[in-house]
């Protein structure tokens, strides 16, 4: 779970317009942060299968949002992958 201040900071950085909280860019950025936190947790706790399942679900959700964004706007997709340091899909 992300702290509120960190969540607000991410939203402010990736928002598309002033009142934006739900654009694909914001959602992917938030999911990426959650993935990083869970990956760090799983390195310390390798037998935590419940968290591992949650991580897989979050990764799948992020992938689906990234596919949507790639179909909708190739430029926004490429900008987001560069900003987050993700590999672009073909």
C-alpha angles and dihedrals in degrees: 000000000000120000113246095244093052090047092051091049092053092047091050091050098048104032119126097206137007100275096034118137102138109046116125090250093058093043093050092048091052092047091049091055091049090049091053092050093048092047090053090049092050092052088059094040109034095169095057097111094167091062091043090058090049090051092053091051092050092048090051091049091050091049092052091050090048091051090050091050092047090054094044100045124358093193094053089047093052093046091051095049090051094048094048095039094237127149113257115235120230 
